[in-house]
Structure formats: C-alpha cells, structure tokens
C-alpha cells in the first residue's frame, strides 16, 4: 500500500513539475523569434512604384529564358535595367540579373529589396513578349 502511495505521489509530482506555469510577462516564458514581414510588390514595366521613400522604375528587360515547351541547352536569364529614385530624385540606374544570387539589391534602415521574378514567362506557342507587358515581382523585407 505504501509503495502505491509513493508511486502515486511520484507521478503527481512529475506531472505538476512538467507543466509550464509561465505568464505572458514572465522572463522564463518560451518565446519564438518573430519573422521579418515580407511583401511581394509588382513593378510594371515603365511605371514608377514606391517602396516607402524609395521608388523603382523598370527601363528595359532582356529576357533570354528558355521558353515553355522547348528543350534548351542553357536555361537563359533575365536582366532588368531599373532606375532608383529616393524622395522623387533620380539616384542611379541598376542592372539586375535575376538568375544570380538573391542578395539585396537595395537596402535602407527600414527595408531591403530582393529581386524575385519576372512575368510573363516566354512561351514558344505565343507571340514575343512586348516590353510593356513585363512585370517585376520584388520581395521587400520591412524592419
């Protein structure tokens, strides 16, 4: 009988000890890191799009990607020439290679912009894509 009582107390103490009694302001509470918010912003060809105080305008797209429904030796690449403006003033023109590493192409204290993708994707069964039909999707991390 005593051994059953000891066993019962042991199980009870383990279950009570294993519960998390932390409160929201408790420094022992388990916290997970908060992810940096990401936005995907569409930048149509020839239109100036604002990201806070930074604006981006696509000037030229050189698209040599292998079209759908075709077998190619090389996958191709997309090169985007874009103008950067800050507070409405032209700063510089940048050339982005979308098949290179995805490091930030523009950073500030509040955000980072990463190249992401260009649409539409070439298709051998359709007409050649006009410059004004292209859209650059940009990933923007806000701090």
MIDOSE-1310 file (N, C-alpha, C; in nm, 2 decimals, decimal comma, always signed):
residues 143
xxxx	+0,08/-0,12/+0,00/+0,00/+0,00/+0,00/+0,09/+0,13/+0,00; +0,19/+0,12/+0,08/+0,28/+0,24/+0,09/+0,35/+0,26/-0,04; +0,39/+0,15/-0,11/+0,46/+0,16/-0,24/+0,36/+0,22/-0,34; +0,23/+0,19/-0,34/+0,14/+0,25/-0,43/+0,12/+0,40/-0,40
xxxx	+0,13/+0,44/-0,27/+0,11/+0,58/-0,24/+0,24/+0,66/-0,28; +0,36/+0,60/-0,27/+0,48/+0,66/-0,31/+0,48/+0,68/-0,47; +0,43/+0,57/-0,54/+0,43/+0,58/-0,68/+0,33/+0,68/-0,73; +0,21/+0,69/-0,66/+0,11/+0,80/-0,69/+0,17/+0,94/-0,67
xxxx	+0,24/+0,96/-0,56/+0,30/+1,09/-0,54/+0,41/+1,12/-0,64; +0,48/+1,03/-0,67/+0,59/+1,05/-0,77/+0,53/+1,09/-0,91; +0,43/+1,02/-0,95/+0,36/+1,05/-1,08/+0,30/+1,19/-1,07; +0,23/+1,22/-0,96/+0,17/+1,35/-0,94/+0,27/+1,46/-0,95
xxxx	+0,39/+1,44/-0,88/+0,49/+1,55/-0,88/+0,55/+1,57/-1,01; +0,57/+1,46/-1,09/+0,63/+1,47/-1,22/+0,53/+1,55/-1,32; +0,40/+1,52/-1,31/+0,31/+1,58/-1,40/+0,29/+1,73/-1,36; +0,30/+1,77/-1,23/+0,29/+1,91/-1,19/+0,42/+1,98/-1,23
xxxx	+0,53/+1,92/-1,21/+0,66/+1,98/-1,25/+0,67/+2,00/-1,40; +0,62/+1,92/-1,48/+0,63/+1,92/-1,62/+0,54/+2,03/-1,69; +0,44/+2,08/-1,62/+0,35/+2,18/-1,67/+0,42/+2,32/-1,67; +0,39/+2,40/-1,78/+0,45/+2,53/-1,79/+0,36/+2,63/-1,72
xxxx	+0,40/+2,69/-1,61/+0,32/+2,78/-1,53/+0,36/+2,93/-1,56; +0,42/+2,95/-1,68/+0,47/+3,09/-1,71/+0,35/+3,17/-1,75; +0,37/+3,30/-1,72/+0,27/+3,40/-1,76/+0,33/+3,49/-1,87; +0,25/+3,56/-1,95/+0,30/+3,64/-2,06/+0,42/+3,73/-2,03
xxxx	+0,42/+3,79/-1,91/+0,53/+3,88/-1,87/+0,65/+3,81/-1,81; +0,63/+3,68/-1,79/+0,74/+3,60/-1,71/+0,86/+3,59/-1,80; +0,98/+3,61/-1,74/+1,10/+3,60/-1,82/+1,14/+3,46/-1,85; +1,07/+3,36/-1,79/+1,10/+3,22/-1,81/+1,01/+3,17/-1,93
xxxx	+0,92/+3,25/-1,98/+0,83/+3,20/-2,09/+0,91/+3,17/-2,21; +0,88/+3,07/-2,28/+0,95/+3,04/-2,41/+0,89/+3,13/-2,52; +0,99/+3,20/-2,58/+0,95/+3,29/-2,69/+1,01/+3,24/-2,82; +0,94/+3,26/-2,93/+1,00/+3,23/-3,06/+1,03/+3,36/-3,13
xxxx	+1,13/+3,36/-3,22/+1,17/+3,48/-3,29/+1,06/+3,52/-3,38; +1,04/+3,65/-3,40/+0,93/+3,70/-3,49/+1,00/+3,71/-3,63; +0,93/+3,66/-3,73/+0,98/+3,67/-3,87/+0,97/+3,81/-3,92; +1,06/+3,85/-4,00/+1,06/+3,98/-4,07/+0,95/+3,97/-4,17
xxxx	+0,86/+4,07/-4,17/+0,75/+4,07/-4,27/+0,80/+4,09/-4,41; +0,74/+4,01/-4,50/+0,78/+4,02/-4,64/+0,66/+4,06/-4,73; +0,69/+4,15/-4,82/+0,58/+4,19/-4,92/+0,63/+4,15/-5,05; +0,55/+4,11/-5,14/+0,58/+4,09/-5,28/+0,51/+4,21/-5,35
xxxx	+0,59/+4,29/-5,42/+0,53/+4,41/-5,48/+0,55/+4,40/-5,63; +0,45/+4,42/-5,71/+0,45/+4,42/-5,86/+0,50/+4,55/-5,91; +0,60/+4,55/-6,00/+0,65/+4,67/-6,06/+0,63/+4,65/-6,21; +0,52/+4,71/-6,27/+0,50/+4,70/-6,41/+0,61/+4,78/-6,49
xxxx	+0,64/+4,73/-6,61/+0,74/+4,80/-6,69/+0,69/+4,94/-6,72; +0,79/+5,04/-6,70/+0,77/+5,18/-6,73/+0,69/+5,26/-6,62; +0,65/+5,19/-6,52/+0,58/+5,26/-6,41/+0,67/+5,28/-6,29; +0,66/+5,39/-6,22/+0,74/+5,41/-6,10/+0,66/+5,37/-5,98
xxxx	+0,72/+5,27/-5,91/+0,65/+5,22/-5,79/+0,73/+5,25/-5,66; +0,66/+5,30/-5,56/+0,72/+5,34/-5,44/+0,73/+5,23/-5,33; +0,84/+5,22/-5,26/+0,86/+5,14/-5,15/+0,90/+5,23/-5,04; +0,81/+5,29/-4,97/+0,84/+5,39/-4,87/+0,90/+5,51/-4,94
xxxx	+1,02/+5,56/-4,91/+1,08/+5,67/-4,97/+1,16/+5,64/-5,10; +1,17/+5,51/-5,13/+1,24/+5,46/-5,25/+1,14/+5,43/-5,36; +1,18/+5,47/-5,48/+1,10/+5,44/-5,60/+1,18/+5,36/-5,70; +1,11/+5,27/-5,77/+1,18/+5,18/-5,87/+1,10/+5,19/-6,00
xxxx	+1,18/+5,21/-6,11/+1,11/+5,21/-6,24/+1,19/+5,12/-6,33; +1,12/+5,03/-6,40/+1,19/+4,94/-6,49/+1,20/+5,01/-6,63; +1,33/+5,01/-6,68/+1,36/+5,08/-6,81/+1,37/+4,98/-6,92; +1,42/+4,86/-6,90/+1,45/+4,76/-7,00/+1,46/+4,63/-6,94
xxxx	+1,40/+4,53/-7,01/+1,41/+4,39/-6,97/+1,47/+4,31/-7,09; +1,58/+4,24/-7,06/+1,64/+4,15/-7,16/+1,61/+4,01/-7,11; +1,52/+3,94/-7,19/+1,48/+3,81/-7,14/+1,53/+3,70/-7,24; +1,62/+3,62/-7,20/+1,67/+3,51/-7,28/+1,64/+3,37/-7,22
xxxx	+1,53/+3,37/-7,13/+1,50/+3,24/-7,07/+1,45/+3,14/-7,18; +1,47/+3,02/-7,15/+1,42/+2,91/-7,24/+1,27/+2,91/-7,23; +1,20/+2,92/-7,35/+1,06/+2,92/-7,34/+1,00/+2,79/-7,30; +0,87/+2,80/-7,26/+0,80/+2,67/-7,22/+0,79/+2,59/-7,35
xxxx	+0,78/+2,46/-7,33/+0,76/+2,36/-7,44/+0,88/+2,35/-7,53; +1,00/+2,39/-7,49/+1,12/+2,38/-7,57/+1,23/+2,32/-7,48; +1,31/+2,24/-7,54/+1,43/+2,19/-7,47/+1,55/+2,27/-7,51; +1,62/+2,33/-7,41/+1,73/+2,42/-7,43/+1,85/+2,36/-7,36
xxxx	+1,97/+2,40/-7,41/+2,09/+2,36/-7,35/+2,12/+2,45/-7,23; +2,08/+2,57/-7,24/+2,10/+2,67/-7,14/+1,97/+2,73/-7,09; +1,94/+2,74/-6,96/+1,82/+2,79/-6,91/+1,79/+2,94/-6,94; +1,89/+3,01/-6,97/+1,88/+3,15/-7,00/+1,88/+3,24/-6,88
xxxx	+1,85/+3,37/-6,89/+1,85/+3,46/-6,78/+1,76/+3,58/-6,81; +1,73/+3,66/-6,71/+1,66/+3,78/-6,72/+1,74/+3,89/-6,67; +1,76/+4,00/-6,75/+1,84/+4,11/-6,70/+1,74/+4,23/-6,70; +1,73/+4,30/-6,58/+1,64/+4,41/-6,57/+1,72/+4,53/-6,55
xxxx	+1,70/+4,64/-6,63/+1,76/+4,77/-6,60/+1,66/+4,86/-6,54; +1,69/+4,91/-6,42/+1,59/+4,99/-6,34/+1,65/+5,11/-6,29; +1,57/+5,22/-6,28/+1,61/+5,35/-6,22/+1,56/+5,35/-6,08; +1,65/+5,40/-5,99/+1,62/+5,41/-5,85/+1,61/+5,56/-5,82
xxxx	+1,50/+5,59/-5,75/+1,47/+5,73/-5,70/+1,46/+5,73/-5,55; +1,50/+5,83/-5,48/+1,48/+5,85/-5,34/+1,42/+5,99/-5,32; +1,31/+5,99/-5,25/+1,23/+6,11/-5,23/+1,21/+6,19/-5,37; +1,18/+6,11/-5,47/+1,15/+6,17/-5,60/+1,27/+6,21/-5,69
xxxx	+1,39/+6,20/-5,63/+1,51/+6,24/-5,71/+1,58/+6,11/-5,76; +1,62/+6,12/-5,89/+1,70/+6,01/-5,95/+1,83/+5,99/-5,88; +1,86/+5,86/-5,84/+1,98/+5,83/-5,77/+2,08/+5,76/-5,87; +2,03/+5,65/-5,93/+2,11/+5,57/-6,02/+2,03/+5,47/-6,10
xxxx	+2,10/+5,42/-6,20/+2,04/+5,31/-6,28/+2,11/+5,18/-6,24; +2,04/+5,08/-6,21/+2,10/+4,95/-6,17/+2,06/+4,84/-6,27; +2,15/+4,75/-6,29/+2,12/+4,63/-6,37/+2,11/+4,51/-6,28; +2,00/+4,44/-6,29/+1,98/+4,32/-6,20/+1,97/+4,20/-6,29
xxxx	+2,05/+4,10/-6,25/+2,05/+3,97/-6,32/+1,97/+3,88/-6,23; +1,85/+3,84/-6,27/+1,76/+3,77/-6,18/+1,80/+3,62/-6,17; +1,90/+3,57/-6,24/+1,94/+3,44/-6,22/+2,06/+3,43/-6,13; +2,11/+3,54/-6,09/+2,23/+3,55/-5,99/+2,17/+3,53/-5,85
xxxx	+2,26/+3,53/-5,75/+2,22/+3,51/-5,62/+2,11/+3,61/-5,57; +2,03/+3,58/-5,48/+1,92/+3,67/-5,44/+1,96/+3,76/-5,32; +2,08/+3,83/-5,33/+2,11/+3,92/-5,23/+2,03/+4,05/-5,25; +2,03/+4,13/-5,15/+1,95/+4,25/-5,16/+2,01/+4,35/-5,26
xxxx	+1,93/+4,40/-5,35/+1,98/+4,50/-5,45/+1,96/+4,64/-5,40; +1,88/+4,66/-5,30/+1,86/+4,79/-5,24/+1,83/+4,77/-5,09; +1,90/+4,84/-5,01/+1,88/+4,84/-4,86/+1,87/+4,97/-4,80; +1,79/+4,99/-4,70/+1,79/+5,11/-4,62/+1,77/+5,07/-4,47
xxxx	+1,76/+5,16/-4,39/+1,74/+5,13/-4,24/+1,61/+5,06/-4,22; +1,51/+5,08/-4,30/+1,37/+5,03/-4,28/+1,34/+4,91/-4,36; +1,41/+4,89/-4,48/+1,37/+4,78/-4,56/+1,49/+4,73/-4,65; +1,47/+4,61/-4,71/+1,56/+4,55/-4,81/+1,47/+4,51/-4,92
xxxx	+1,52/+4,52/-5,04/+1,45/+4,47/-5,16/+1,54/+4,37/-5,23; +1,47/+4,26/-5,26/+1,54/+4,15/-5,33/+1,47/+4,13/-5,46; +1,54/+4,10/-5,56/+1,48/+4,06/-5,69/+1,41/+3,93/-5,67; +1,31/+3,91/-5,74/+1,23/+3,79/-5,72/+1,19/+3,72/-5,85
xxxx	+1,11/+3,78/-5,94/+1,08/+3,71/-6,06/+1,02/+3,81/-6,16; +1,02/+3,77/-6,29/+0,97/+3,85/-6,40/+0,86/+3,77/-6,47; +0,75/+3,83/-6,49/+0,64/+3,77/-6,56/+0,60/+3,85/-6,68; +0,55/+3,80/-6,78/+0,52/+3,66/-6,81/+0,64/+3,58/-6,85
xxxx	+0,63/+3,45/-6,84/+0,73/+3,36/-6,88/+0,72/+3,33/-7,03; +0,83/+3,33/-7,10/+0,82/+3,31/-7,25/+0,76/+3,17/-7,28; +0,68/+3,17/-7,39/+0,61/+3,05/-7,44/+0,63/+3,05/-7,59; +0,68/+2,94/-7,64/+0,71/+2,93/-7,78/+0,58/+2,93/-7,87
xxxx	+0,46/+2,90/-7,81/+0,34/+2,90/-7,88/+0,27/+3,03/-7,88; +0,33/+3,13/-7,82/+0,27/+3,27/-7,81/+0,37/+3,37/-7,88; +0,31/+3,49/-7,91/+0,40/+3,59/-7,97/+0,51/+3,64/-7,87; +0,61/+3,70/-7,93/+0,71/+3,76/-7,85/+0,65/+3,86/-7,75
xxxx	+0,71/+3,86/-7,62/+0,66/+3,94/-7,52/+0,70/+4,09/-7,54; +0,61/+4,18/-7,54/+0,64/+4,32/-7,55/+0,70/+4,37/-7,42; +0,79/+4,47/-7,42/+0,85/+4,53/-7,30/+0,74/+4,57/-7,21; +0,64/+4,64/-7,26/+0,53/+4,70/-7,17/+0,45/+4,59/-7,10
xxxx	+0,46/+4,46/-7,14/+0,38/+4,35/-7,08/+0,45/+4,29/-6,96; +0,58/+4,32/-6,94/+0,66/+4,26/-6,83/+0,62/+4,33/-6,70; +0,63/+4,24/-6,59/+0,61/+4,29/-6,46/+0,72/+4,22/-6,37; +0,79/+4,30/-6,29/+0,89/+4,25/-6,20/+0,83/+4,24/-6,06
xxxx	+0,83/+4,12/-6,00/+0,79/+4,10/-5,87/+0,91/+4,11/-5,77; +0,90/+4,20/-5,68/+1,01/+4,23/-5,59/+0,97/+4,19/-5,45; +1,05/+4,12/-5,38/+1,03/+4,09/-5,24/+1,09/+4,20/-5,15; +1,01/+4,25/-5,06/+1,06/+4,36/-4,98/+1,04/+4,32/-4,83
xxx	+1,16/+4,32/-4,76/+1,16/+4,29/-4,62/+1,15/+4,42/-4,54; +1,06/+4,44/-4,45/+1,04/+4,56/-4,37/+1,09/+4,53/-4,23; +1,17/+4,62/-4,18/+1,23/+4,60/-4,04/+1,14/+4,68/-3,94
